[in-house]
Amino acid sequence: MAGVSLQCGDCGALLKSVQEAQEHAELTSHSNFSESTEAVLNLVCTTCGKPCRSKIESDLHTKRTGHTDFVDKTSEAAKPISLEAPKASADSGEAMDVDASGNSQPQEMVVPEVDKKLLEELEAMGFPTARATRALHYSGNAGVEAAVNWVVEHENDPDIDQMPMVPISSAGEASKASLTPEEIKLKAQELRERARKKKEEEERRMEREREKERIRIGKELLEAKRIEEENERKRLLAMRKAEKEEEKRAREKIRQKLEEDKAERRRRLGLPPEDPATPKPSAPVVEEKKSSLPVRPATKVERMRECLRSLKQNHKDDDAKVKRAFQTLLTYIGNVVKNPNEEKFRKIRLSNQTFQDRVGSLKGGLEFLELCGFEKTEGDEFLFLPRDKVDSAVLNSAGSELNSAINNPFFGVL
């Protein structure tokens, strides 16, 4: 089977004609070519009709234009390659010289001369040499922009990547018709100015986009902060409401206890029950009765709370001192809960000056520790909590009461 392509043995490139192989050899200096039965791909974009000779070209076209649908016409374009030199004829398109005797001879074809600096610029931009040469030749060497525009307009030409060939006479005339150095310089300056303006415009556009992004992010941060503050405000309101409810329940409980104790005392004294319709005594009378007949809470937890409330009321003018006492008691209780087997955490020297300053000298401090299980030993020199009397439930309840006393701003107000 005759080959349908030529493969370069040096780089593996597939070429669909002898002319392409010659151009490839001139550009790369490769000379090892052989026939191949593998056809050069002919993938045609269904959107714009651009032919692509390889998967790489189709991928680049997709990346640049977004077109993804291609039709494989390789089998239609694949034809056996003829290795024989083409015969010159009048229909071949080659120029013919006619001498004086009337004999026509094929004129020698050469690559047209183009501006080398412009060619280098186009190659630096990524255009193949053949495509850049063809663009400069047919755009009259007018400049990089004109050549690029020509490439865009003729991008779908099947011979876009073939090196142009012109007769020697035409090449001379083209070189003569090219722009003068002064015109080329002015054209290059104009192109640079356009490129600078385009770059400045792009930078301004990017700056506007960045500013919009900064404004958007700033708005989102402000909104997030506002939502966080609103949630914090709601949380504080809910906490204060819960504290007020707790104070209200505690106040009602104390009132009921006072009523019960008052009824009990009337019963013991042989007095008739108090008529609910009779007006209740004023607040000072209640305070006086409360001071003369104190109510002792029934449960141990209530007695603990009463000790802490009494400690706060007796030192209500010194909040720092009260808070320090509560925190010290919480430290003692916490150490015992965490290390119940350590005797050093279950034994407190009463004569310790720090202990006296923080707890011992405050009314209610020692009573609170005794309710937790501490006992005076060794001639009242120490407070000691025996290991067998460590009650985790009682200590945890004591810790809860201390935490409530520390964190509740309304604790002890009654």
C-alpha positions as a Markdown table, in Angstrom:
| # | Residue | x | y | z |
|---|---|---|---|---|
| 1 | Met | 0.0 | 0.0 | 0.0 |
| 2 | Ala | 1.4 | 3.4 | -1.0 |
| 3 | Gly | 2.1 | 5.8 | 1.9 |
| 4 | Val | -0.4 | 8.5 | 2.6 |
| 5 | Ser | 2.1 | 10.6 | 4.6 |
| 6 | Leu | 5.8 | 11.2 | 5.2 |
| 7 | Gln | 7.2 | 10.8 | 8.7 |
| 8 | Cys | 10.3 | 12.6 | 9.9 |
| 9 | Gly | 12.6 | 10.1 | 11.4 |
| 10 | Asp | 14.3 | 12.7 | 13.6 |
| 11 | Cys | 11.2 | 14.2 | 15.3 |
| 12 | Gly | 8.3 | 11.9 | 14.3 |
| 13 | Ala | 6.3 | 14.7 | 12.6 |
| 14 | Leu | 3.8 | 13.5 | 10.0 |
| 15 | Leu | 3.7 | 15.5 | 6.7 |
| 16 | Lys | 1.1 | 15.2 | 4.1 |
| 17 | Ser | 3.1 | 16.1 | 1.0 |
| 18 | Val | 6.6 | 16.2 | -0.4 |
| 19 | Gln | 6.5 | 20.1 | -0.4 |
| 20 | Glu | 5.7 | 20.0 | 3.4 |
| 21 | Ala | 8.7 | 17.6 | 3.9 |
| 22 | Gln | 11.0 | 20.0 | 2.0 |
| 23 | Glu | 9.8 | 23.0 | 4.1 |
| 24 | His | 10.2 | 21.0 | 7.3 |
| 25 | Ala | 13.7 | 20.0 | 6.2 |
| 26 | Glu | 14.6 | 23.7 | 5.5 |
| 27 | Leu | 13.3 | 24.8 | 8.9 |
| 28 | Thr | 14.7 | 22.0 | 11.1 |
| 29 | Ser | 17.6 | 20.6 | 9.0 |
| 30 | His | 16.0 | 17.2 | 9.4 |
| 31 | Ser | 16.7 | 14.9 | 6.4 |
| 32 | Asn | 15.5 | 11.4 | 7.5 |
| 33 | Phe | 12.0 | 11.0 | 5.9 |
| 34 | Ser | 10.1 | 7.8 | 5.2 |
| 35 | Glu | 6.7 | 6.9 | 3.8 |
| 36 | Ser | 4.0 | 6.1 | 6.4 |
| 37 | Thr | 0.6 | 4.5 | 6.2 |
| 38 | Glu | -0.6 | 6.8 | 9.0 |
| 39 | Ala | -2.6 | 9.7 | 7.6 |
| 40 | Val | -2.2 | 13.2 | 8.8 |
| 41 | Leu | -5.4 | 14.0 | 10.8 |
| 42 | Asn | -7.9 | 16.3 | 9.3 |
| 43 | Leu | -10.2 | 17.4 | 12.1 |
| 44 | Val | -12.6 | 20.1 | 10.9 |
| 45 | Cys | -14.4 | 22.3 | 13.5 |
| 46 | Thr | -18.2 | 22.1 | 12.9 |
| 47 | Thr | -18.6 | 25.6 | 14.2 |
| 48 | Cys | -16.2 | 27.7 | 12.2 |
| 49 | Gly | -14.8 | 25.2 | 9.7 |
| 50 | Lys | -11.1 | 25.4 | 10.8 |
| 51 | Pro | -9.1 | 22.3 | 9.9 |
| 52 | Cys | -6.8 | 20.9 | 12.6 |
| 53 | Arg | -4.0 | 18.5 | 11.7 |
| 54 | Ser | -3.5 | 17.0 | 15.1 |
| 55 | Lys | -5.2 | 16.5 | 18.5 |
| 56 | Ile | -2.9 | 19.2 | 19.9 |
| 57 | Glu | -4.1 | 21.7 | 17.3 |
| 58 | Ser | -7.8 | 20.9 | 18.0 |
| 59 | Asp | -7.2 | 21.3 | 21.8 |
| 60 | Leu | -5.6 | 24.7 | 21.3 |
| 61 | His | -8.5 | 25.7 | 19.0 |
| 62 | Thr | -11.0 | 24.7 | 21.7 |
| 63 | Lys | -9.1 | 26.5 | 24.4 |
| 64 | Arg | -8.9 | 29.7 | 22.3 |
| 65 | Thr | -12.5 | 29.7 | 20.8 |
| 66 | Gly | -14.5 | 27.4 | 23.0 |
| 67 | His | -15.5 | 25.2 | 20.0 |
| 68 | Thr | -15.5 | 21.5 | 21.0 |
| 69 | Asp | -17.2 | 19.7 | 18.1 |
| 70 | Phe | -14.9 | 18.4 | 15.3 |
| 71 | Val | -15.6 | 16.2 | 12.3 |
| 72 | Asp | -12.8 | 13.7 | 11.4 |
| 73 | Lys | -12.3 | 14.0 | 7.6 |
| 74 | Thr | -8.9 | 12.3 | 7.6 |
| 75 | Ser | -10.1 | 9.4 | 5.4 |
| 76 | Glu | -11.5 | 11.9 | 2.8 |
| 77 | Ala | -8.3 | 13.9 | 2.6 |
| 78 | Ala | -5.8 | 11.0 | 2.7 |
| 79 | Lys | -4.3 | 10.3 | -0.7 |
| 80 | Pro | -1.2 | 8.3 | -1.7 |
| 81 | Ile | 1.9 | 10.5 | -1.8 |
| 82 | Ser | 3.7 | 10.6 | -5.1 |
| 83 | Leu | 7.4 | 10.8 | -4.7 |
| 84 | Glu | 8.0 | 11.8 | -8.3 |
| 85 | Ala | 9.0 | 15.4 | -9.0 |
| 86 | Pro | 6.0 | 17.3 | -10.4 |
| 87 | Lys | 6.1 | 18.1 | -14.1 |
| 88 | Ala | 6.0 | 21.7 | -15.1 |
| 89 | Ser | 2.9 | 22.6 | -17.1 |
| 90 | Ala | 0.9 | 25.7 | -18.0 |
| 91 | Asp | -1.8 | 24.8 | -15.5 |
| 92 | Ser | 0.6 | 24.3 | -12.5 |
| 93 | Gly | 0.4 | 27.9 | -11.6 |
| 94 | Glu | 4.2 | 28.4 | -11.9 |
| 95 | Ala | 5.4 | 31.5 | -13.8 |
| 96 | Met | 6.9 | 30.8 | -17.2 |
| 97 | Asp | 9.7 | 32.7 | -18.9 |
| 98 | Val | 9.4 | 33.3 | -22.6 |
| 99 | Asp | 12.7 | 33.9 | -24.4 |
| 100 | Ala | 13.1 | 35.7 | -27.7 |
| 101 | Ser | 12.8 | 32.4 | -29.6 |
| 102 | Gly | 9.3 | 31.8 | -28.2 |
| 103 | Asn | 10.4 | 28.9 | -25.9 |
| 104 | Ser | 8.7 | 29.1 | -22.4 |
| 105 | Gln | 10.8 | 28.0 | -19.4 |
| 106 | Pro | 9.6 | 27.7 | -15.7 |
| 107 | Gln | 10.7 | 30.7 | -13.7 |
| 108 | Glu | 12.7 | 30.0 | -10.5 |
| 109 | Met | 10.5 | 30.3 | -7.3 |
| 110 | Val | 11.9 | 31.7 | -4.1 |
| 111 | Val | 10.7 | 32.6 | -0.6 |
| 112 | Pro | 9.6 | 36.3 | -0.6 |
| 113 | Glu | 11.7 | 38.7 | 1.4 |
| 114 | Val | 10.0 | 40.1 | 4.5 |
| 115 | Asp | 11.1 | 42.4 | 7.3 |
| 116 | Lys | 13.2 | 40.2 | 9.6 |
| 117 | Lys | 12.5 | 42.3 | 12.7 |
| 118 | Leu | 8.8 | 41.9 | 12.2 |
| 119 | Leu | 9.2 | 38.2 | 11.5 |
| 120 | Glu | 11.1 | 37.8 | 14.7 |
| 121 | Glu | 8.4 | 39.6 | 16.6 |
| 122 | Leu | 5.7 | 37.4 | 15.1 |
| 123 | Glu | 7.7 | 34.2 | 15.9 |
| 124 | Ala | 8.2 | 35.5 | 19.5 |
| 125 | Met | 4.4 | 35.8 | 19.7 |
| 126 | Gly | 4.1 | 32.1 | 18.8 |
| 127 | Phe | 3.3 | 32.1 | 15.1 |
| 128 | Pro | 5.1 | 29.5 | 12.9 |
| 129 | Thr | 7.7 | 30.8 | 10.5 |
| 130 | Ala | 5.8 | 29.9 | 7.4 |
| 131 | Arg | 2.6 | 31.5 | 8.7 |
| 132 | Ala | 4.4 | 34.6 | 9.8 |
| 133 | Thr | 6.2 | 34.9 | 6.5 |
| 134 | Arg | 3.0 | 34.5 | 4.5 |
| 135 | Ala | 1.2 | 37.1 | 6.7 |
| 136 | Leu | 4.0 | 39.7 | 6.3 |
| 137 | His | 4.3 | 39.1 | 2.5 |
| 138 | Tyr | 0.5 | 39.4 | 1.8 |
| 139 | Ser | 0.1 | 42.4 | 4.2 |
| 140 | Gly | 2.9 | 44.2 | 2.5 |
| 141 | Asn | 5.3 | 44.2 | 5.5 |
| 142 | Ala | 3.0 | 46.9 | 7.0 |
| 143 | Gly | 3.7 | 45.9 | 10.5 |
| 144 | Val | 2.9 | 43.3 | 13.2 |
| 145 | Glu | -0.7 | 44.4 | 13.7 |
| 146 | Ala | -1.5 | 44.2 | 9.9 |
| 147 | Ala | 0.1 | 40.7 | 9.8 |
| 148 | Val | -1.9 | 39.5 | 12.8 |
| 149 | Asn | -5.1 | 40.8 | 11.2 |
| 150 | Trp | -4.3 | 39.0 | 8.0 |
| 151 | Val | -3.7 | 35.7 | 10.0 |
| 152 | Val | -7.1 | 36.1 | 11.7 |
| 153 | Glu | -8.9 | 36.7 | 8.4 |
| 154 | His | -7.2 | 33.8 | 6.6 |
| 155 | Glu | -7.0 | 31.4 | 9.6 |
| 156 | Asn | -9.1 | 28.8 | 7.8 |
| 157 | Asp | -7.1 | 28.8 | 4.6 |
| 158 | Pro | -5.8 | 25.3 | 3.9 |
| 159 | Asp | -2.3 | 26.6 | 3.0 |
| 160 | Ile | -2.0 | 29.0 | 5.9 |
| 161 | Asp | 1.1 | 27.1 | 7.3 |
| 162 | Gln | 2.8 | 26.6 | 3.9 |
| 163 | Met | 5.8 | 28.8 | 3.1 |
| 164 | Pro | 4.8 | 31.2 | 0.3 |
| 165 | Met | 6.8 | 31.0 | -3.0 |
| 166 | Val | 7.1 | 33.8 | -5.6 |
| 167 | Pro | 9.1 | 34.3 | -8.7 |
| 168 | Ile | 12.5 | 36.0 | -8.3 |
| 169 | Ser | 11.2 | 39.1 | -10.2 |
| 170 | Ser | 8.2 | 39.4 | -8.0 |
| 171 | Ala | 10.3 | 39.0 | -4.9 |
| 172 | Gly | 12.5 | 41.8 | -6.1 |
| 173 | Glu | 9.5 | 44.0 | -6.8 |
| 174 | Ala | 8.0 | 43.2 | -3.4 |
| 175 | Ser | 11.2 | 44.1 | -1.6 |
| 176 | Lys | 11.3 | 47.3 | -3.5 |
| 177 | Ala | 7.6 | 48.1 | -2.6 |
| 178 | Ser | 8.2 | 47.5 | 1.1 |
| 179 | Leu | 8.0 | 50.3 | 3.5 |
| 180 | Thr | 11.0 | 52.6 | 4.1 |
| 181 | Pro | 12.9 | 52.5 | 7.4 |
| 182 | Glu | 11.3 | 55.7 | 8.5 |
| 183 | Glu | 7.8 | 54.4 | 7.8 |
| 184 | Ile | 8.6 | 51.2 | 9.5 |
| 185 | Lys | 9.8 | 53.1 | 12.5 |
| 186 | Leu | 6.7 | 55.3 | 12.6 |
| 187 | Lys | 4.5 | 52.2 | 12.2 |
| 188 | Ala | 6.3 | 50.4 | 15.0 |
| 189 | Gln | 6.0 | 53.4 | 17.3 |
| 190 | Glu | 2.2 | 53.6 | 16.5 |
| 191 | Leu | 1.9 | 49.9 | 17.3 |
| 192 | Arg | 3.7 | 50.3 | 20.6 |
| 193 | Glu | 1.5 | 53.3 | 21.5 |
| 194 | Arg | -1.6 | 51.2 | 20.8 |
| 195 | Ala | -0.3 | 48.4 | 22.8 |
| 196 | Arg | 0.5 | 50.7 | 25.7 |
| 197 | Lys | -2.9 | 52.2 | 25.7 |
| 198 | Lys | -4.5 | 48.8 | 25.5 |
| 199 | Lys | -2.4 | 47.7 | 28.5 |
| 200 | Glu | -3.4 | 50.8 | 30.5 |
| 201 | Glu | -7.0 | 50.2 | 29.7 |
| 202 | Glu | -6.8 | 46.6 | 30.7 |
| 203 | Glu | -5.1 | 47.6 | 34.0 |
| 204 | Arg | -7.8 | 50.2 | 34.7 |
| 205 | Arg | -10.5 | 47.5 | 34.0 |
| 206 | Met | -8.7 | 45.1 | 36.4 |
| 207 | Glu | -8.5 | 47.8 | 39.0 |
| 208 | Arg | -12.2 | 48.4 | 38.8 |
| 209 | Glu | -12.9 | 44.7 | 39.1 |
| 210 | Arg | -10.6 | 44.5 | 42.2 |
| 211 | Glu | -12.3 | 47.5 | 43.7 |
| 212 | Lys | -15.7 | 45.9 | 43.2 |
| 213 | Glu | -14.4 | 42.7 | 44.8 |
| 214 | Arg | -13.1 | 44.7 | 47.8 |
| 215 | Ile | -16.4 | 46.5 | 48.2 |
| 216 | Arg | -18.3 | 43.2 | 48.0 |
| 217 | Ile | -16.1 | 41.5 | 50.5 |
| 218 | Gly | -16.4 | 44.5 | 52.8 |
| 219 | Lys | -20.2 | 44.4 | 52.7 |
| 220 | Glu | -20.1 | 40.7 | 53.4 |
| 221 | Leu | -17.8 | 41.2 | 56.4 |
| 222 | Leu | -20.1 | 44.0 | 57.8 |
| 223 | Glu | -23.2 | 41.9 | 57.3 |
| 224 | Ala | -21.5 | 38.9 | 59.1 |
| 225 | Lys | -20.4 | 41.2 | 61.9 |
| 226 | Arg | -24.0 | 42.6 | 62.2 |
| 227 | Ile | -25.5 | 39.2 | 62.4 |
| 228 | Glu | -22.9 | 38.1 | 65.0 |
| 229 | Glu | -23.7 | 41.2 | 67.1 |
| 230 | Glu | -27.4 | 40.6 | 66.7 |
| 231 | Asn | -27.0 | 36.9 | 67.8 |
| 232 | Glu | -24.9 | 38.0 | 70.8 |
| 233 | Arg | -27.5 | 40.6 | 71.8 |
| 234 | Lys | -30.3 | 37.9 | 71.6 |
| 235 | Arg | -28.2 | 35.5 | 73.6 |
| 236 | Leu | -27.6 | 38.2 | 76.4 |
| 237 | Leu | -31.3 | 39.0 | 76.4 |
| 238 | Ala | -32.2 | 35.3 | 76.7 |
| 239 | Met | -29.6 | 34.9 | 79.5 |
| 240 | Arg | -30.9 | 37.9 | 81.4 |
| 241 | Lys | -34.5 | 36.7 | 81.0 |
| 242 | Ala | -33.5 | 33.2 | 82.4 |
| 243 | Glu | -31.7 | 34.9 | 85.3 |
| 244 | Lys | -34.8 | 37.0 | 86.1 |
| 245 | Glu | -37.0 | 33.9 | 86.0 |
| 246 | Glu | -34.6 | 32.2 | 88.3 |
| 247 | Glu | -34.6 | 35.1 | 90.7 |
| 248 | Lys | -38.4 | 35.2 | 90.5 |
| 249 | Arg | -38.7 | 31.5 | 91.3 |
| 250 | Ala | -36.2 | 31.9 | 94.2 |
| 251 | Arg | -38.2 | 34.9 | 95.6 |
| 252 | Glu | -41.4 | 33.0 | 95.3 |
| 253 | Lys | -39.9 | 30.0 | 97.0 |
| 254 | Ile | -38.6 | 32.1 | 99.9 |
| 255 | Arg | -42.0 | 33.8 | 100.2 |
| 256 | Gln | -43.8 | 30.4 | 100.4 |
| 257 | Lys | -41.3 | 29.2 | 103.0 |
| 258 | Leu | -41.9 | 32.3 | 105.1 |
| 259 | Glu | -45.6 | 31.7 | 104.9 |
| 260 | Glu | -45.2 | 28.1 | 105.9 |
| 261 | Asp | -43.0 | 29.0 | 108.8 |
| 262 | Lys | -45.3 | 31.8 | 109.9 |
| 263 | Ala | -48.3 | 29.4 | 109.8 |
| 264 | Glu | -46.3 | 26.9 | 111.8 |
| 265 | Arg | -45.4 | 29.4 | 114.5 |
| 266 | Arg | -49.1 | 30.5 | 114.8 |
| 267 | Arg | -50.1 | 26.9 | 115.1 |
| 268 | Arg | -47.5 | 26.3 | 117.9 |
| 269 | Leu | -48.6 | 29.5 | 119.7 |
| 270 | Gly | -52.2 | 28.4 | 119.5 |
| 271 | Leu | -53.2 | 31.3 | 117.3 |
| 272 | Pro | -55.9 | 30.8 | 114.6 |
| 273 | Pro | -54.7 | 30.7 | 111.0 |
| 274 | Glu | -54.2 | 34.0 | 109.4 |
| 275 | Asp | -57.1 | 35.2 | 107.3 |
| 276 | Pro | -55.9 | 35.6 | 103.7 |
| 277 | Ala | -58.2 | 38.7 | 103.4 |
| 278 | Thr | -56.4 | 40.6 | 106.1 |
| 279 | Pro | -53.7 | 43.0 | 104.7 |
| 280 | Lys | -50.2 | 41.7 | 104.8 |
| 281 | Pro | -47.6 | 43.5 | 106.9 |
| 282 | Ser | -45.3 | 46.0 | 105.1 |
| 283 | Ala | -41.8 | 45.1 | 103.9 |
| 284 | Pro | -40.0 | 46.5 | 107.0 |
| 285 | Val | -42.1 | 44.3 | 109.3 |
| 286 | Val | -41.2 | 41.3 | 107.1 |
| 287 | Glu | -37.6 | 42.2 | 107.3 |
| 288 | Glu | -37.8 | 42.6 | 111.1 |
| 289 | Lys | -39.4 | 39.2 | 111.5 |
| 290 | Lys | -36.9 | 37.7 | 109.1 |
| 291 | Ser | -34.1 | 39.0 | 111.2 |
| 292 | Ser | -35.7 | 37.9 | 114.4 |
| 293 | Leu | -36.7 | 34.5 | 113.2 |
| 294 | Pro | -34.3 | 33.4 | 110.4 |
| 295 | Val | -35.5 | 30.7 | 108.0 |
| 296 | Arg | -33.1 | 27.8 | 107.7 |
| 297 | Pro | -33.3 | 26.2 | 104.3 |
| 298 | Ala | -34.3 | 22.5 | 104.3 |
| 299 | Thr | -31.9 | 20.9 | 101.9 |
| 300 | Lys | -28.1 | 21.0 | 101.8 |
| 301 | Val | -28.0 | 22.7 | 98.4 |
| 302 | Glu | -30.4 | 25.4 | 99.6 |
| 303 | Arg | -28.2 | 25.9 | 102.7 |
| 304 | Met | -25.2 | 26.2 | 100.5 |
| 305 | Arg | -26.9 | 28.9 | 98.4 |
| 306 | Glu | -28.0 | 30.7 | 101.6 |
| 307 | Cys | -24.4 | 30.7 | 102.8 |
| 308 | Leu | -23.2 | 32.3 | 99.6 |
| 309 | Arg | -26.1 | 34.8 | 99.6 |
| 310 | Ser | -25.3 | 35.7 | 103.2 |
| 311 | Leu | -21.6 | 36.2 | 102.3 |
| 312 | Lys | -22.5 | 38.5 | 99.4 |
| 313 | Gln | -25.0 | 40.5 | 101.4 |
| 314 | Asn | -22.6 | 41.0 | 104.3 |
| 315 | His | -19.9 | 42.3 | 102.0 |
| 316 | Lys | -22.1 | 43.9 | 99.3 |
| 317 | Asp | -19.9 | 47.0 | 99.3 |
| 318 | Asp | -16.8 | 45.1 | 98.2 |
| 319 | Asp | -17.7 | 43.0 | 95.0 |
| 320 | Ala | -14.1 | 42.2 | 94.3 |
| 321 | Lys | -13.7 | 40.6 | 97.8 |
| 322 | Val | -16.9 | 38.6 | 97.4 |
| 323 | Lys | -15.9 | 37.4 | 93.9 |
| 324 | Arg | -12.4 | 36.4 | 95.1 |
| 325 | Ala | -14.0 | 34.4 | 98.0 |
| 326 | Phe | -16.3 | 32.5 | 95.6 |
| 327 | Gln | -13.4 | 31.7 | 93.2 |
| 328 | Thr | -11.3 | 30.5 | 96.1 |
| 329 | Leu | -14.1 | 28.2 | 97.3 |
| 330 | Leu | -14.5 | 26.9 | 93.8 |
| 331 | Thr | -10.8 | 26.1 | 93.6 |
| 332 | Tyr | -10.9 | 24.1 | 96.8 |
| 333 | Ile | -14.0 | 22.2 | 95.7 |
| 334 | Gly | -12.6 | 21.6 | 92.2 |
| 335 | Asn | -9.2 | 20.2 | 93.5 |
| 336 | Val | -11.0 | 17.7 | 95.7 |
| 337 | Val | -13.3 | 16.6 | 92.8 |
| 338 | Lys | -10.3 | 16.1 | 90.5 |
| 339 | Asn | -8.0 | 14.5 | 93.1 |
| 340 | Pro | -10.1 | 12.9 | 95.7 |
| 341 | Asn | -7.2 | 10.6 | 96.9 |
| 342 | Glu | -4.8 | 13.5 | 97.5 |
| 343 | Glu | -4.9 | 14.5 | 101.1 |
| 344 | Lys | -3.3 | 17.8 | 100.5 |
| 345 | Phe | -6.4 | 19.0 | 98.6 |
| 346 | Arg | -8.7 | 17.8 | 101.4 |
| 347 | Lys | -6.8 | 19.5 | 104.3 |
| 348 | Ile | -6.8 | 23.3 | 104.9 |
| 349 | Arg | -4.9 | 25.1 | 107.7 |
| 350 | Leu | -7.2 | 27.6 | 109.4 |
| 351 | Ser | -4.4 | 29.8 | 110.5 |
| 352 | Asn | -3.2 | 30.3 | 106.9 |
| 353 | Gln | -3.2 | 34.0 | 106.2 |
| 354 | Thr | -4.3 | 33.7 | 102.6 |
| 355 | Phe | -7.2 | 31.5 | 103.6 |
| 356 | Gln | -8.2 | 33.9 | 106.3 |
| 357 | Asp | -8.1 | 36.9 | 103.9 |
| 358 | Arg | -10.1 | 35.2 | 101.2 |
| 359 | Val | -12.5 | 32.9 | 103.0 |
| 360 | Gly | -12.0 | 32.4 | 106.7 |
| 361 | Ser | -12.7 | 36.0 | 107.8 |
| 362 | Leu | -15.9 | 36.2 | 105.8 |
| 363 | Lys | -19.2 | 35.1 | 107.3 |
| 364 | Gly | -20.5 | 32.1 | 105.5 |
| 365 | Gly | -17.2 | 30.8 | 104.1 |
| 366 | Leu | -16.4 | 28.2 | 106.7 |
| 367 | Glu | -20.1 | 27.1 | 106.9 |
| 368 | Phe | -20.1 | 26.5 | 103.1 |
| 369 | Leu | -17.0 | 24.2 | 103.4 |
| 370 | Glu | -18.5 | 22.4 | 106.4 |
| 371 | Leu | -21.7 | 21.7 | 104.2 |
| 372 | Cys | -19.3 | 20.2 | 101.6 |
| 373 | Gly | -18.1 | 17.7 | 104.2 |
| 374 | Phe | -15.1 | 19.5 | 105.8 |
| 375 | Glu | -14.6 | 19.0 | 109.5 |
| 376 | Lys | -12.5 | 20.9 | 112.1 |
| 377 | Thr | -9.7 | 18.6 | 113.4 |
| 378 | Glu | -6.6 | 18.8 | 115.6 |
| 379 | Gly | -7.9 | 21.3 | 118.0 |
| 380 | Asp | -9.7 | 23.4 | 115.3 |
| 381 | Glu | -6.3 | 23.9 | 113.6 |
| 382 | Phe | -7.4 | 22.3 | 110.3 |
| 383 | Leu | -10.4 | 21.8 | 108.1 |
| 384 | Phe | -10.2 | 18.2 | 106.9 |
| 385 | Leu | -12.5 | 16.2 | 104.5 |
| 386 | Pro | -12.1 | 12.5 | 105.2 |
| 387 | Arg | -11.8 | 10.3 | 102.1 |
| 388 | Asp | -14.8 | 8.2 | 103.0 |
| 389 | Lys | -16.9 | 11.4 | 103.3 |
| 390 | Val | -16.1 | 12.7 | 99.8 |
| 391 | Asp | -19.5 | 12.9 | 98.1 |
| 392 | Ser | -19.1 | 13.8 | 94.4 |
| 393 | Ala | -22.8 | 14.7 | 94.1 |
| 394 | Val | -22.6 | 17.2 | 96.9 |
| 395 | Leu | -19.3 | 18.7 | 95.6 |
| 396 | Asn | -20.7 | 19.0 | 92.1 |
| 397 | Ser | -23.8 | 20.8 | 93.5 |
| 398 | Ala | -21.5 | 23.1 | 95.5 |
| 399 | Gly | -19.6 | 23.9 | 92.3 |
| 400 | Ser | -22.8 | 24.7 | 90.4 |
| 401 | Glu | -23.9 | 27.0 | 93.2 |
| 402 | Leu | -20.5 | 28.8 | 93.1 |
| 403 | Asn | -20.6 | 29.2 | 89.3 |
| 404 | Ser | -24.1 | 30.6 | 89.6 |
| 405 | Ala | -23.0 | 33.0 | 92.3 |
| 406 | Ile | -20.0 | 34.2 | 90.2 |
| 407 | Asn | -21.8 | 34.5 | 86.8 |
| 408 | Asn | -25.3 | 35.7 | 87.9 |
| 409 | Pro | -25.2 | 39.5 | 88.5 |
| 410 | Phe | -28.5 | 39.3 | 90.4 |
| 411 | Phe | -27.3 | 36.7 | 92.8 |
| 412 | Gly | -27.8 | 37.7 | 96.5 |
| 413 | Val | -29.9 | 40.8 | 95.6 |
| 414 | Leu | -32.8 | 39.6 | 97.7 |
